[in-house]
Every structure is written in structure tokens, then in C-alpha cells.
Amino acid sequence: MDLEDRVFAKDDPRDIARSLKRSAEKSQRRKSEPYRSAMSMLTFYINRAGSTLPKERREKLEAAKNELRALFGKPLQK
């Protein structure tokens, strides 16, 4: 799956989610449905950054998960 440049550096969680959704739906190389691919990429990035990810950045990326769920019509988590 090809991602937009610096997608995880965006400030707006909704922009991050929209970009991931676009990339996942457009990709011909993904191995699962678009929602799972997009969520996997986001989770992978968060986990890979680990403790070096600043708290504020992590919160924005976690918020992007809920935005992604909303864009795909999945139930939101608290």
C-alpha cells in the first residue's frame, strides 16, 4: 500500500484518516479489505514509534483511529 508523503505528520486526525482511507481503497497491493489495511498501517506506525512518540502526537494518531472507524462506518471505541 502506497501512502501519501508525511501522512503521519499531519496535524488533523481527520486528514490522516482520509489519506489512509484513500490509499487503502486505491491500492492494488493490499492483502485484506481497505479498512483493515488502513488501520494496520496506522497501528504499525504508532507501535513502531513506541516510547519516542510524544504524548501529543500519540493522542492525535489515536484520534485518527476513531476518525478512520467513522469513515468506514465501523463502531467507535472509547
N, C-alpha and C positions, 0 to 999 in steps of 0.2 A: 504494500500500500504506500503510495507516494503522498507525503504530507506537504502542505504549504510551508514555505520557509518561515522559521521563527514562530510557528503557531503556538507553541507553549509559552512564548514570551509576551503574548498579548495580555492586555490589562482587563479586558471584559470577558468574564466566563462564558457569556452567550456567544461571543465571537469565536472563542476557542471551540466551543461545541459545534457551531455552524460549520467551521472549517473542517473539523474531524468528520462530520456527517457528510459533507460534500466529497471529501477524499475517499471515504469508505464506500459511498454509493457509486463513485466513478471508477474505482479500482477494479481491474480485472484479475489482480493477483491475490486477492484476499482468499482466505481458506474457510471463512464462515460468513454468516449474514452480516450486513453492514453495521448494525448496532453493536454486535459482539466485537467486531474488528475495531471500531472506533473506541469503544470502552477499553478494550485491551491495550490499545496504544496509549491512551491517557493513563491508565493504571501502571503500565510499564514505565512510563516516564516518571511518574510520582515515586514509584518504588526504586527506580534506578538512581534517582537523585538522593534518596534516603535522607539522612540527617543533615546533609549540606543544603537542603532546600529551606529557604527562610520561611518562617511561620506564615507570613502574609501571602507569600506565593503559593504555599501549600493550600491555604484556605481558598484562594481563587481557583486553583485546579480542582479541588474537591467540589466547589460550587459548579464548576464546568461539568462534572459528572451528573449533577441533577439537571442541568440545562440539557445535556445530551439525552438523558432519560425522557425529558419533556418533549424534545424534538422528535423522538422516535415513538412517542405515545406509550412509554413504559411507566409503571408506578414509581412515584418518587420515594426516596428514602430519607429518613430524618437524620 
